[in-house]
């Protein structure tokens, strides 16, 4: 599973009352996504998310009498 939300602004009227362009908003979104990813990594959220995902999938599989093997991308391939 993956969530990759890429938003690109393409329709906005800029003018002297609104000097912000669609490119500005797109660039800010890319910057914010990167800053949030770094903050999550620095806070150890990836490890916590992996632990919770393993618990969730194991419990769901166990409810059906199955077992689950969960793997994740290597750290160097993460955002």
C-alpha positions, 0 to 999 in steps of 0.5 A: 500500500502507498499514498502518494498525493501529488497536487499541482495547481494549474488554474488560478488567476493572479493579479495585483491583488493576488500576486501568487501564481499556480507555480508558487502554490505547487512549489510550496506544496512540494516544499511542505511535503518534503519538510513533513517527510523529514520531520516524520523521519527525524521523529522516528515515525516510520519505525512506529508506523511499521510496528503498528502496521505489523500489528494490524496486519497480523491481527487481521490475518489472525482473525481469519486463522491466517498469518501475515508476513509484512515487509517494508522498503529499505530505509534508503528508498523511503521519502 
